[in-house]
Amino acid sequence: MSETIRPSVDLPTDQDLVLKVIPMPADCNANGDIFGGWVMAQVDLAGSVLPARQVRGRMATVAVNEFIFKQPVRVGDILSFFAKIVKVGRTSITVKVEVFAERFRSQGDYIKVTEASLTYVAIDENGKPRPIAA
């Protein structure tokens, strides 16, 4: 089955590039697509980068508010994870993450494969929420 050719999209300029990764054969299912759970784990890592700079200590993922798989991810794709903080609360930070793929055979052309919204909470040494220092 051939993939529909999609026009290349521009990468975000209002977000930070927080992670780049290439999925490998061990990360794929029997159809040759990368496991959604693997992508979710990478999004969680990418989403934590910006909050970690503000929290300056322990934090935990408390919510995956939204997670949309737009296109399959394949072995050899170069994935670029962009993030931006969309809300800062007293103890929590919500982040938007967008994932773009450069297909193995079309380097330099990008398609959006995933987008998500996650919330992280600052925690103390006992795992209890703590205020984020201003």
N, CA, C and O atoms as a printed pandas DataFrame, in Angstrom:
     atom_number atom_name residue_name chain_id  residue_number  x_coord  y_coord  z_coord
0              1         N          MET        A               1    0.847   -1.168    0.000
1              2        CA          MET        A               1    0.000    0.000    0.000
2              3         C          MET        A               1    0.892    1.230    0.000
3              4         O          MET        A               1    1.795    1.337    0.830
4              5         N          SER        A               2    0.654    2.155   -0.914
5              6        CA          SER        A               2    1.494    3.333   -0.986
6              7         C          SER        A               2    0.944    4.436   -0.097
7              8         O          SER        A               2   -0.263    4.552    0.116
8              9         N          GLU        A               3    1.863    5.240    0.412
9             10        CA          GLU        A               3    1.483    6.338    1.283
10            11         C          GLU        A               3    1.088    7.532    0.434
11            12         O          GLU        A               3    1.708    7.801   -0.595
12            13         N          THR        A               4    0.055    8.251    0.864
13            14        CA          THR        A               4   -0.339    9.471    0.182
14            15         C          THR        A               4    0.776   10.498    0.362
15            16         O          THR        A               4    1.250   10.727    1.474
16            17         N          ILE        A               5    1.182   11.106   -0.734
17            18        CA          ILE        A               5    2.217   12.125   -0.656
18            19         C          ILE        A               5    1.596   13.407   -0.110
19            20         O          ILE        A               5    0.618   13.916   -0.657
20            21         N          ARG        A               6    2.159   13.909    0.947
21            22        CA          ARG        A               6    1.669   15.135    1.556
22            23         C          ARG        A               6    2.692   16.228    1.327
23            24         O          ARG        A               6    3.895   15.967    1.341
24            25         N          PRO        A               7    2.226   17.452    1.116
25            26        CA          PRO        A               7    3.190   18.531    0.933
26            27         C          PRO        A               7    3.971   18.779    2.220
27            28         O          PRO        A               7    3.464   18.606    3.328
28            29         N          SER        A               8    5.198   19.181    2.036
29            30        CA          SER        A               8    6.044   19.495    3.180
30            31         C          SER        A               8    5.468   20.700    3.925
31            32         O          SER        A               8    4.943   21.626    3.307
32            33         N          VAL        A               9    5.569   20.682    5.246
33            34        CA          VAL        A               9    5.117   21.799    6.068
34            35         C          VAL        A               9    6.337   22.514    6.635
35            36         O          VAL        A               9    7.423   21.941    6.723
36            37         N          ASP        A              10    6.145   23.763    7.015
37            38        CA          ASP        A              10    7.214   24.514    7.663
38            39         C          ASP        A              10    7.275   24.132    9.132
39            40         O          ASP        A              10    6.249   23.864    9.757
40            41         N          LEU        A              11    8.472   24.109    9.674
41            42        CA          LEU        A              11    8.641   23.822   11.091
42            43         C          LEU        A              11    8.254   25.058   11.907
43            44         O          LEU        A              11    8.395   26.183   11.428
44            45         N          PRO        A              12    7.766   24.856   13.141
45            46        CA          PRO        A              12    7.347   25.986   13.970
46            47         C          PRO        A              12    8.522   26.927   14.286
47            48         O          PRO        A              12    9.648   26.484   14.508
48            49         N          THR        A              13    8.234   28.213   14.299
49            50        CA          THR        A              13    9.255   29.197   14.676
50            51         C          THR        A              13    8.971   29.787   16.056
51            52         O          THR        A              13    9.800   30.511   16.607
52            53         N          ASP        A              14    7.801   29.476   16.611
53            54        CA          ASP        A              14    7.429   30.000   17.928
54            55         C          ASP        A              14    7.563   28.948   19.024
55            56         O          ASP        A              14    7.028   29.112   20.121
56            57         N          GLN        A              15    8.282   27.865   18.723
57            58        CA          GLN        A              15    8.485   26.787   19.685
58            59         C          GLN        A              15    9.958   26.419   19.721
59            60         O          GLN        A              15   10.724   26.768   18.823
60            61         N          ASP        A              16   10.345   25.704   20.782
61            62        CA          ASP        A              16   11.728   25.255   20.924
62            63         C          ASP        A              16   11.879   23.828   20.417
63            64         O          ASP        A              16   11.058   22.961   20.716
64            65         N          LEU        A              17   12.942   23.593   19.642
65            66        CA          LEU        A              17   13.306   22.224   19.279
66            67         C          LEU        A              17   13.925   21.606   20.529
67            68         O          LEU        A              17   14.985   22.042   20.979
68            69         N          VAL        A              18   13.265   20.592   21.089
69            70        CA          VAL        A              18   13.722   20.030   22.362
70            71         C          VAL        A              18   14.261   18.611   22.246
71            72         O          VAL        A              18   14.880   18.108   23.184
72            73         N          LEU        A              19   14.033   17.945   21.087
73            74        CA          LEU        A              19   14.494   16.570   20.930
74            75         C          LEU        A              19   14.494   16.202   19.453
75            76         O          LEU        A              19   13.612   16.609   18.697
76            77         N          LYS        A              20   15.496   15.427   19.055
77            78        CA          LYS        A              20   15.524   14.803   17.727
78            79         C          LYS        A              20   15.885   13.352   17.953
79            80         O          LYS        A              20   16.779   13.046   18.742
80            81         N          VAL        A              21   15.195   12.452   17.265
81            82        CA          VAL        A              21   15.445   11.028   17.458
82            83         C          VAL        A              21   15.069   10.270   16.190
83            84         O          VAL        A              21   14.206   10.700   15.424
84            85         N          ILE        A              22   15.734    9.134   15.984
85            86        CA          ILE        A              22   15.436    8.262   14.849
86            87         C          ILE        A              22   14.952    6.918   15.397
87            88         O          ILE        A              22   15.719    6.209   16.048
88            89         N          PRO        A              23   13.689    6.558   15.143
89            90        CA          PRO        A              23   13.207    5.259   15.610
90            91         C          PRO        A              23   13.890    4.113   14.848
91            92         O          PRO        A              23   14.199    4.232   13.662
92            93         N          MET        A              24   14.110    3.029   15.546
93            94        CA          MET        A              24   14.829    1.881   14.998
94            95         C          MET        A              24   13.902    0.664   14.887
95            96         O          MET        A              24   12.786    0.692   15.406
96            97         N          PRO        A              25   14.352   -0.399   14.216
97            98        CA          PRO        A              25   13.487   -1.577   14.011
98            99         C          PRO        A              25   12.906   -2.173   15.294
99           100         O          PRO        A              25   11.792   -2.696   15.267
100          101         N          ALA        A              26   13.613   -2.111   16.391
101          102        CA          ALA        A              26   13.092   -2.672   17.650
102          103         C          ALA        A              26   11.878   -1.899   18.163
103          104         O          ALA        A              26   11.167   -2.378   19.047
104          105         N          ASP        A              27   11.636   -0.704   17.616
105          106        CA          ASP        A              27   10.540    0.151   18.069
106          107         C          ASP        A              27    9.270   -0.005   17.237
107          108         O          ASP        A              27    8.307    0.731   17.448
108          109         N          CYS        A              28    9.250   -0.963   16.280
109          110        CA          CYS        A              28    8.092   -1.045   15.381
110          111         C          CYS        A              28    7.250   -2.297   15.601
111          112         O          CYS        A              28    7.692   -3.289   16.179
112          113         N          ASN        A              29    6.019   -2.203   15.113
113          114        CA          ASN        A              29    5.078   -3.316   15.199
114          115         C          ASN        A              29    5.209   -4.201   13.954
115          116         O          ASN        A              29    6.080   -3.973   13.114
116          117         N          ALA        A              30    4.356   -5.193   13.842
117          118        CA          ALA        A              30    4.434   -6.155   12.738
118          119         C          ALA        A              30    4.148   -5.524   11.374
119          120         O          ALA        A              30    4.512   -6.091   10.344
120          121         N          ASN        A              31    3.505   -4.363   11.360
121          122        CA          ASN        A              31    3.218   -3.668   10.105
122          123         C          ASN        A              31    4.372   -2.779    9.650
123          124         O          ASN        A              31    4.336   -2.223    8.552
124          125         N          GLY        A              32    5.384   -2.649   10.486
125          126        CA          GLY        A              32    6.512   -1.790   10.145
126          127         C          GLY        A              32    6.351   -0.357   10.594
127          128         O          GLY        A              32    7.199    0.486   10.303
128          129         N          ASP        A              33    5.260   -0.068   11.306
129          130        CA          ASP        A              33    5.060    1.269   11.866
130          131         C          ASP        A              33    5.590    1.285   13.299
131          132         O          ASP        A              33    5.594    0.262   13.984
132          133         N          ILE        A              34    6.030    2.445   13.733
133          134        CA          ILE        A              34    6.551    2.584   15.092
134          135         C          ILE        A              34    5.392    2.512   16.086
135          136         O          ILE        A              34    4.329    3.087   15.852
136          137         N          PHE        A              35    5.604    1.805   17.192
137          138        CA          PHE        A              35    4.595    1.678   18.236
138          139         C          PHE        A              35    4.163    3.055   18.729
139          140         O          PHE        A              35    4.999    3.927   18.967
140          141         N          GLY        A              36    2.853    3.243   18.880
141          142        CA          GLY        A              36    2.341    4.492   19.435
142          143         C          GLY        A              36    2.878    4.756   20.822
143          144         O          GLY        A              36    3.149    5.904   21.176
144          145         N          GLY        A              37    3.038    3.704   21.617
145          146        CA          GLY        A              37    3.568    3.866   22.971
146          147         C          GLY        A              37    4.994    4.387   22.980
147          148         O          GLY        A              37    5.381    5.137   23.876
148          149         N          TRP        A              38    5.779    3.989   21.978
149          150        CA          TRP        A              38    7.153    4.497   21.869
150          151         C          TRP        A              38    7.116    5.999   21.576
151          152         O          TRP        A              38    7.865    6.776   22.168
152          153         N          VAL        A              39    6.229    6.395   20.650
153          154        CA          VAL        A              39    6.096    7.814   20.321
154          155         C          VAL        A              39    5.638    8.588   21.561
155          156         O          VAL        A              39    6.142    9.676   21.841
156          157         N          MET        A              40    4.687    8.027   22.296
157          158        CA          MET        A              40    4.191    8.698   23.503
158          159         C          MET        A              40    5.304    8.906   24.521
159          160         O          MET        A              40    5.385    9.966   25.141
160          161         N          ALA        A              41    6.147    7.921   24.696
161          162        CA          ALA        A              41    7.258    8.050   25.650
162          163         C          ALA        A              41    8.211    9.161   25.222
163          164         O          ALA        A              41    8.692    9.920   26.063
164          165         N          GLN        A              42    8.489    9.265   23.917
165          166        CA          GLN        A              42    9.376   10.316   23.422
166          167         C          GLN        A              42    8.734   11.693   23.612
167          168         O          GLN        A              42    9.415   12.655   23.967
168          169         N          VAL        A              43    7.428   11.783   23.376
169          170        CA          VAL        A              43    6.710   13.050   23.576
170          171         C          VAL        A              43    6.774   13.460   25.044
171          172         O          VAL        A              43    6.945   14.641   25.346
172          173         N          ASP        A              44    6.638   12.509   25.953
173          174        CA          ASP        A              44    6.718   12.818   27.385
174          175         C          ASP        A              44    8.100   13.362   27.739
175          176         O          ASP        A              44    8.212   14.326   28.497
176          177         N          LEU        A              45    9.145   12.753   27.197
177          178        CA          LEU        A              45   10.506   13.261   27.429
178          179         C          LEU        A              45   10.664   14.661   26.862
179          180         O          LEU        A              45   11.174   15.556   27.536
180          181         N          ALA        A              46   10.225   14.849   25.622
181          182        CA          ALA        A              46   10.353   16.154   24.970
182          183         C          ALA        A              46    9.553   17.220   25.717
183          184         O          ALA        A              46   10.014   18.347   25.897
184          185         N          GLY        A              47    8.354   16.847   26.145
185          186        CA          GLY        A              47    7.501   17.798   26.847
186          187         C          GLY        A              47    8.043   18.230   28.184
187          188         O          GLY        A              47    7.679   19.296   28.680
188          189         N          SER        A              48    8.899   17.437   28.780
189          190        CA          SER        A              48    9.427   17.758   30.109
190          191         C          SER        A              48   10.610   18.724   30.082
191          192         O          SER        A              48   10.990   19.255   31.125
192          193         N          VAL        A              49   11.192   18.957   28.918
193          194        CA          VAL        A              49   12.407   19.779   28.830
194          195         C          VAL        A              49   12.160   21.210   29.305
195          196         O          VAL        A              49   12.884   21.698   30.173
196          197         N          LEU        A              50   11.165   21.884   28.762
197          198        CA          LEU        A              50   10.926   23.281   29.133
198          199         C          LEU        A              50   10.453   23.443   30.574
199          200         O          LEU        A              50   10.942   24.337   31.263
200          201         N          PRO        A              51    9.519   22.615   31.064
201          202        CA          PRO        A              51    9.129   22.741   32.470
202          203         C          PRO        A              51   10.299   22.506   33.431
203          204         O          PRO        A              51   10.373   23.140   34.484
204          205         N          ALA        A              52   11.206   21.602   33.075
205          206        CA          ALA        A              52   12.343   21.308   33.959
206          207         C          ALA        A              52   13.169   22.559   34.211
207          208         O          ALA        A              52   13.733   22.724   35.293
208          209         N          ARG        A              53   13.246   23.438   33.225
209          210        CA          ARG        A              53   14.007   24.685   33.389
210          211         C          ARG        A              53   13.359   25.602   34.414
211          212         O          ARG        A              53   14.059   26.355   35.090
212          213         N          GLN        A              54   12.037   25.556   34.545
213          214        CA          GLN        A              54   11.333   26.408   35.502
214          215         C          GLN        A              54   11.162   25.745   36.862
215          216         O          GLN        A              54   11.264   26.399   37.900
216          217         N          VAL        A              55   10.905   24.455   36.845
217          218        CA          VAL        A              55   10.633   23.731   38.092
218          219         C          VAL        A              55   11.888   23.613   38.950
219          220         O          VAL        A              55   11.825   23.742   40.173
220          221         N          ARG        A              56   13.025   23.368   38.310
221          222        CA          ARG        A              56   14.321   23.249   38.998
222          223         C          ARG        A              56   14.259   22.286   40.177
223          224         O          ARG        A              56   14.566   22.641   41.315
224          225         N          GLY        A              57   13.862   21.089   39.876
225          226        CA          GLY        A              57   13.743   20.034   40.875
226          227         C          GLY        A              57   12.872   18.932   40.304
227          228         O          GLY        A              57   12.650   18.847   39.096
228          229         N          ARG        A              58   12.390   18.099   41.192
229          230        CA          ARG        A              58   11.567   16.977   40.757
230          231         C          ARG        A              58   10.247   17.446   40.177
231          232         O          ARG        A              58    9.677   18.452   40.597
232          233         N          MET        A              59    9.779   16.683   39.197
233          234        CA          MET        A              59    8.451   16.916   38.643
234          235         C          MET        A              59    7.933   15.600   38.108
235          236         O          MET        A              59    8.686   14.647   37.908
236          237         N          ALA        A              60    6.646   15.566   37.884
237          238        CA          ALA        A              60    6.012   14.349   37.385
238          239         C          ALA        A              60    4.973   14.717   36.337
239          240         O          ALA        A              60    4.368   15.788   36.398
240          241         N          THR        A              61    4.771   13.827   35.380
241          242        CA          THR        A              61    3.700   13.989   34.409
242          243         C          THR        A              61    2.398   13.645   35.122
243          244         O          THR        A              61    2.256   12.544   35.653
244          245         N          VAL        A              62    1.451   14.575   35.138
245          246        CA          VAL        A              62    0.185   14.303   35.821
246          247         C          VAL        A              62   -0.985   14.134   34.868
247          248         O          VAL        A              62   -2.018   13.580   35.243
248          249         N          ALA        A              63   -0.830   14.611   33.626
249          250        CA          ALA        A              63   -1.943   14.466   32.687
250          251         C          ALA        A              63   -1.443   14.499   31.248
251          252         O          ALA        A              63   -0.550   15.267   30.891
252          253         N          VAL        A              64   -2.043   13.648   30.447
253          254        CA          VAL        A              64   -1.927   13.754   29.001
254          255         C          VAL        A              64   -3.298   14.273   28.587
255          256         O          VAL        A              64   -4.267   13.518   28.500
256          257         N          ASN        A              65   -3.357   15.573   28.335
257          258        CA          ASN        A              65   -4.633   16.235   28.078
258          259         C          ASN        A              65   -5.173   15.909   26.688
259          260         O          ASN        A              65   -6.383   15.822   26.480
260          261         N          GLU        A              66   -4.252   15.731   25.746
261          262        CA          GLU        A              66   -4.636   15.439   24.369
262          263         C          GLU        A              66   -3.447   14.767   23.698
263          264         O          GLU        A              66   -2.294   15.118   23.951
264          265         N          PHE        A              67   -3.741   13.801   22.842
265          266        CA          PHE        A              67   -2.676   13.134   22.085
266          267         C          PHE        A              67   -3.274   12.717   20.754
267          268         O          PHE        A              67   -4.198   11.905   20.713
268          269         N          ILE        A              68   -2.750   13.269   19.662
269          270        CA          ILE        A              68   -3.305   12.978   18.348
270          271         C          ILE        A              68   -2.208   12.431   17.445
271          272         O          ILE        A              68   -1.191   13.086   17.217
272          273         N          PHE        A              69   -2.427   11.224   16.936
273          274        CA          PHE        A              69   -1.534   10.638   15.941
274          275         C          PHE        A              69   -2.091   11.015   14.577
275          276         O          PHE        A              69   -3.198   10.606   14.228
276          277         N          LYS        A              70   -1.341   11.787   13.804
277          278        CA          LYS        A              70   -1.811   12.271   12.506
278          279         C          LYS        A              70   -1.335   11.404   11.349
279          280         O          LYS        A              70   -2.062   11.208   10.375
280          281         N          GLN        A              71   -0.123   10.888   11.455
281          282        CA          GLN        A              71    0.485   10.076   10.409
282          283         C          GLN        A              71    1.322    8.989   11.076
283          284         O          GLN        A              71    1.801    9.184   12.193
284          285         N          PRO        A              72    1.506    7.856   10.416
285          286        CA          PRO        A              72    2.384    6.831   10.997
286          287         C          PRO        A              72    3.838    7.292   11.010
287          288         O          PRO        A              72    4.262    8.099   10.183
288          289         N          VAL        A              73    4.574    6.767   11.950
289          290        CA          VAL        A              73    6.022    6.994   12.042
290          291         C          VAL        A              73    6.683    5.702   11.607
291          292         O          VAL        A              73    6.238    4.618   11.986
292          293         N          ARG        A              74    7.738    5.803   10.816
293          294        CA          ARG        A              74    8.391    4.622   10.267
294          295         C          ARG        A              74    9.850    4.551   10.692
295          296         O          ARG        A              74   10.457    5.557   11.058
296          297         N          VAL        A              75   10.391    3.361   10.636
297          298        CA          VAL        A              75   11.816    3.159   10.916
298          299         C          VAL        A              75   12.618    4.068    9.995
299          300         O          VAL        A              75   12.364    4.133    8.792
300          301         N          GLY        A              76   13.590    4.770   10.574
301          302        CA          GLY        A              76   14.466    5.630    9.789
302          303         C          GLY        A              76   14.003    7.061    9.650
303          304         O          GLY        A              76   14.768    7.913    9.199
304          305         N          ASP        A              77   12.745    7.354   10.033
305          306        CA          ASP        A              77   12.304    8.752   10.023
306          307         C          ASP        A              77   13.156    9.540   11.014
307          308         O          ASP        A              77   13.542    9.018   12.060
308          309         N          ILE        A              78   13.442   10.775   10.689
309          310        CA          ILE        A              78   14.089   11.664   11.659
310          311         C          ILE        A              78   12.969   12.487   12.271
311          312         O          ILE        A              78   12.320   13.278   11.586
312          313         N          LEU        A              79   12.745   12.294   13.570
313          314        CA          LEU        A              79   11.663   12.990   14.256
314          315         C          LEU        A              79   12.205   14.223   14.973
315          316         O          LEU        A              79   13.216   14.156   15.672
316          317         N          SER        A              80   11.522   15.338   14.790
317          318        CA          SER        A              80   11.863   16.587   15.468
318          319         C          SER        A              80   10.700   16.953   16.380
319          320         O          SER        A              80    9.557   17.055   15.935
320          321         N          PHE        A              81   11.001   17.149   17.652
321          322        CA          PHE        A              81    9.993   17.438   18.669
322          323         C          PHE        A              81   10.106   18.911   19.067
323          324         O          PHE        A              81   11.152   19.358   19.539
324          325         N          PHE        A              82    9.031   19.647   18.874
325          326        CA          PHE        A              82    8.991   21.061   19.223
326          327         C          PHE        A              82    8.020   21.241   20.384
327          328         O          PHE        A              82    6.972   20.597   20.426
328          329         N          ALA        A              83    8.366   22.118   21.327
329          330        CA          ALA        A              83    7.519   22.315   22.497
330          331         C          ALA        A              83    7.402   23.793   22.839
331          332         O          ALA        A              83    8.286   24.597   22.544
332          333         N          LYS        A              84    6.278   24.119   23.471
333          334        CA          LYS        A              84    6.122   25.450   24.056
334          335         C          LYS        A              84    5.207   25.339   25.263
335          336         O          LYS        A              84    4.275   24.535   25.296
336          337         N          ILE        A              85    5.501   26.163   26.246
337          338        CA          ILE        A              85    4.679   26.220   27.456
338          339         C          ILE        A              85    3.431   27.022   27.131
339          340         O          ILE        A              85    3.513   28.127   26.594
340          341         N          VAL        A              86    2.268   26.455   27.463
341          342        CA          VAL        A              86    1.016   27.155   27.179
342          343         C          VAL        A              86    0.331   27.660   28.445
343          344         O          VAL        A              86   -0.538   28.529   28.375
344          345         N          LYS        A              87    0.720   27.117   29.608
345          346        CA          LYS        A              87    0.107   27.576   30.857
346          347         C          LYS        A              87    1.019   27.238   32.022
347          348         O          LYS        A              87    1.574   26.142   32.091
348          349         N          VAL        A              88    1.170   28.194   32.944
349          350        CA          VAL        A              88    1.903   27.953   34.180
350          351         C          VAL        A              88    0.956   28.238   35.329
351          352         O          VAL        A              88    0.441   29.348   35.467
352          353         N          GLY        A              89    0.731   27.215   36.160
353          354        CA          GLY        A              89   -0.108   27.365   37.339
354          355         C          GLY        A              89    0.763   27.490   38.577
355          356         O          GLY        A              89    1.970   27.710   38.476
356          357         N          ARG        A              90    0.151   27.349   39.738
357          358        CA          ARG        A              90    0.898   27.457   40.995
358          359         C          ARG        A              90    1.894   26.315   41.154
359          360         O          ARG        A              90    3.027   26.525   41.586
360          361         N          THR        A              91    1.457   25.087   40.799
361          362        CA          THR        A              91    2.323   23.914   40.935
362          363         C          THR        A              91    2.527   23.161   39.628
363          364         O          THR        A              91    3.309   22.212   39.575
364          365         N          SER        A              92    1.827   23.578   38.570
365          366        CA          SER        A              92    1.868   22.801   37.332
366          367         C          SER        A              92    2.191   23.648   36.110
367          368         O          SER        A              92    2.031   24.869   36.108
368          369         N          ILE        A              93    2.653   22.958   35.069
369          370        CA          ILE        A              93    2.964   23.585   33.787
370          371         C          ILE        A              93    2.385   22.706   32.676
371          372         O          ILE        A              93    2.604   21.495   32.659
372          373         N          THR        A              94    1.654   23.315   31.761
373          374        CA          THR        A              94    1.101   22.596   30.615
374          375         C          THR        A              94    1.908   22.956   29.373
375          376         O          THR        A              94    2.222   24.121   29.126
376          377         N          VAL        A              95    2.233   21.927   28.601
377          378        CA          VAL        A              95    3.101   22.072   27.441
378          379         C          VAL        A              95    2.422   21.488   26.204
379          380         O          VAL        A              95    1.766   20.449   26.272
380          381         N          LYS        A              96    2.590   22.169   25.086
381          382        CA          LYS        A              96    2.155   21.647   23.792
382          383         C          LYS        A              96    3.393   21.089   23.100
383          384         O          LYS        A              96    4.436   21.741   23.065
384          385         N          VAL        A              97    3.276   19.885   22.553
385          386        CA          VAL        A              97    4.374   19.254   21.815
386          387         C          VAL        A              97    3.868   18.908   20.421
387          388         O          VAL        A              97    2.787   18.342   20.262
388          389         N          GLU        A              98    4.663   19.256   19.417
389          390        CA          GLU        A              98    4.358   18.879   18.038
390          391         C          GLU        A              98    5.551   18.098   17.495
391          392         O          GLU        A              98    6.705   18.465   17.716
392          393         N          VAL        A              99    5.249   17.015   16.779
393          394        CA          VAL        A              99    6.298   16.141   16.251
394          395         C          VAL        A              99    6.223   16.143   14.729
395          396         O          VAL        A              99    5.164   15.932   14.137
396          397         N          PHE        A             100    7.374   16.386   14.115
397          398        CA          PHE        A             100    7.481   16.421   12.658
398          399         C          PHE        A             100    8.464   15.353   12.217
399          400         O          PHE        A             100    9.478   15.117   12.874
400          401         N          ALA        A             101    8.157   14.708   11.100
401          402        CA          ALA        A             101    9.020   13.649   10.573
402          403         C          ALA        A             101    9.615   14.061    9.243
403          404         O          ALA        A             101    8.946   14.636    8.384
404          405         N          GLU        A             102   10.901   13.747    9.098
405          406        CA          GLU        A             102   11.548   13.772    7.799
406          407         C          GLU        A             102   11.612   12.310    7.394
407          408         O          GLU        A             102   12.294   11.515    8.041
408          409         N          ARG        A             103   10.914   11.954    6.339
409          410        CA          ARG        A             103   10.928   10.565    5.894
410          411         C          ARG        A             103   12.325   10.193    5.422
411          412         O          ARG        A             103   13.067   11.037    4.919
412          413         N          PHE        A             104   12.671    8.943    5.586
413          414        CA          PHE        A             104   13.996    8.432    5.249
414          415         C          PHE        A             104   14.407    8.811    3.825
415          416         O          PHE        A             104   15.559    9.169    3.580
416          417         N          ARG        A             105   13.468    8.732    2.900
417          418        CA          ARG        A             105   13.784    8.987    1.486
418          419         C          ARG        A             105   13.529   10.428    1.038
419          420         O          ARG        A             105   13.752   10.757   -0.127
420          421         N          SER        A             106   13.070   11.279    1.935
421          422        CA          SER        A             106   12.799   12.672    1.534
422          423         C          SER        A             106   13.290   13.643    2.602
423          424         O          SER        A             106   12.509   14.399    3.180
424          425         N          GLN        A             107   14.589   13.609    2.852
425          426        CA          GLN        A             107   15.198   14.490    3.835
426          427         C          GLN        A             107   14.928   15.950    3.469
427          428         O          GLN        A             107   14.968   16.326    2.298
428          429         N          GLY        A             108   14.656   16.756    4.481
429          430        CA          GLY        A             108   14.391   18.174    4.258
430          431         C          GLY        A             108   12.921   18.497    4.057
431          432         O          GLY        A             108   12.539   19.666    4.104
432          433         N          ASP        A             109   12.088   17.488    3.833
433          434        CA          ASP        A             109   10.640   17.673    3.746
434          435         C          ASP        A             109   10.034   17.168    5.042
435          436         O          ASP        A             109   10.349   16.066    5.492
436          437         N          TYR        A             110    9.169   17.967    5.642
437          438        CA          TYR        A             110    8.606   17.634    6.943
438          439         C          TYR        A             110    7.105   17.431    6.864
439          440         O          TYR        A             110    6.413   18.124    6.119
440          441         N          ILE        A             111    6.603   16.468    7.643
441          442        CA          ILE        A             111    5.160   16.306    7.846
442          443         C          ILE        A             111    4.916   16.201    9.346
443          444         O          ILE        A             111    5.726   15.644   10.087
444          445         N          LYS        A             112    3.780   16.748    9.778
445          446        CA          LYS        A             112    3.435   16.637   11.201
446          447         C          LYS        A             112    2.854   15.247   11.433
447          448         O          LYS        A             112    1.911   14.841   10.753
448          449         N          VAL        A             113    3.421   14.518   12.397
449          450        CA          VAL        A             113    2.953   13.166   12.664
450          451         C          VAL        A             113    2.187   13.040   13.979
451          452         O          VAL        A             113    1.363   12.139   14.134
452          453         N          THR        A             114    2.456   13.938   14.924
453          454        CA          THR        A             114    1.823   13.836   16.238
454          455         C          THR        A             114    1.751   15.214   16.878
455          456         O          THR        A             114    2.616   16.060   16.653
456          457         N          GLU        A             115    0.714   15.432   17.677
457          458        CA          GLU        A             115    0.660   16.613   18.534
458          459         C          GLU        A             115    0.035   16.205   19.855
459          460         O          GLU        A             115   -0.807   15.307   19.911
460          461         N          ALA        A             116    0.454   16.870   20.906
461          462        CA          ALA        A             116   -0.018   16.490   22.235
462          463         C          ALA        A             116    0.019   17.680   23.181
463          464         O          ALA        A             116    0.714   18.668   22.942
464          465         N          SER        A             117   -0.743   17.561   24.254
465          466        CA          SER        A             117   -0.726   18.526   25.352
466          467         C          SER        A             117   -0.557   17.723   26.631
467          468         O          SER        A             117   -1.322   16.797   26.903
468          469         N          LEU        A             118    0.459   18.090   27.416
469          470        CA          LEU        A             118    0.763   17.370   28.655
470          471         C          LEU        A             118    0.912   18.354   29.803
471          472         O          LEU        A             118    1.312   19.501   29.602
472          473         N          THR        A             119    0.585   17.896   31.015
473          474        CA          THR        A             119    0.749   18.721   32.203
474          475         C          THR        A             119    1.699   18.031   33.170
475          476         O          THR        A             119    1.577   16.840   33.456
476          477         N          TYR        A             120    2.644   18.814   33.661
477          478        CA          TYR        A             120    3.648   18.352   34.622
478          479         C          TYR        A             120    3.446   19.120   35.921
479          480         O          TYR        A             120    3.056   20.288   35.906
480          481         N          VAL        A             121    3.713   18.459   37.043
481          482        CA          VAL        A             121    3.583   19.126   38.337
482          483         C          VAL        A             121    4.918   19.052   39.070
483          484         O          VAL        A             121    5.594   18.023   39.065
484          485         N          ALA        A             122    5.278   20.160   39.695
485          486        CA          ALA        A             122    6.482   20.203   40.528
486          487         C          ALA        A             122    6.183   19.430   41.810
487          488         O          ALA        A             122    5.126   19.607   42.414
488          489         N          ILE        A             123    7.117   18.573   42.222
489          490        CA          ILE        A             123    6.908   17.793   43.443
490          491         C          ILE        A             123    8.114   17.923   44.372
491          492         O          ILE        A             123    9.238   18.174   43.938
492          493         N          ASP        A             124    7.840   17.744   45.661
493          494        CA          ASP        A             124    8.913   17.798   46.654
494          495         C          ASP        A             124    9.520   16.409   46.834
495          496         O          ASP        A             124    9.174   15.479   46.106
496          497         N          GLU        A             125   10.417   16.269   47.797
497          498        CA          GLU        A             125   11.102   14.986   48.013
498          499         C          GLU        A             125   10.168   13.875   48.477
499          500         O          GLU        A             125   10.531   12.700   48.435
500          501         N          ASN        A             126    8.955   14.244   48.922
501          502        CA          ASN        A             126    7.972   13.248   49.331
502          503         C          ASN        A             126    6.932   12.960   48.233
503          504         O          ASN        A             126    5.980   12.210   48.448
504          505         N          GLY        A             127    7.132   13.566   47.062
505          506        CA          GLY        A             127    6.214   13.339   45.957
506          507         C          GLY        A             127    4.955   14.178   46.018
507          508         O          GLY        A             127    4.007   13.927   45.273
508          509         N          LYS        A             128    4.929   15.171   46.893
509          510        CA          LYS        A             128    3.763   16.050   47.032
510          511         C          LYS        A             128    3.954   17.297   46.168
511          512         O          LYS        A             128    5.076   17.782   46.025
512          513         N          PRO        A             129    2.862   17.820   45.589
513          514        CA          PRO        A             129    2.978   19.051   44.786
514          515         C          PRO        A             129    3.597   20.181   45.588
515          516         O          PRO        A             129    3.329   20.339   46.778
516          517         N          ARG        A             130    4.431   20.963   44.916
517          518        CA          ARG        A             130    5.049   22.122   45.561
518          519         C          ARG        A             130    4.940   23.311   44.603
519          520         O          ARG        A             130    4.846   23.126   43.390
520          521         N          PRO        A             131    4.952   24.521   45.145
521          522        CA          PRO        A             131    4.860   25.701   44.283
522          523         C          PRO        A             131    6.083   25.815   43.368
523          524         O          PRO        A             131    7.200   25.442   43.727
524          525         N          ILE        A             132    5.823   26.344   42.177
525          526        CA          ILE        A             132    6.900   26.618   41.236
526          527         C          ILE        A             132    7.478   27.985   41.591
527          528         O          ILE        A             132    6.746   28.970   41.679
528          529         N          ALA        A             133    8.786   28.039   41.795
529          530        CA          ALA        A             133    9.443   29.305   42.154
530          531         C          ALA        A             133    9.307   30.288   41.003
531          532         O          ALA        A             133    9.468   29.929   39.836
532          533         N          ALA        A             134    9.012   31.520   41.346
533          534        CA          ALA        A             134    8.848   32.570   40.312
534          535         C          ALA        A             134   10.185   33.085   39.832
535          536         O          ALA        A             134   10.235   33.963   38.971
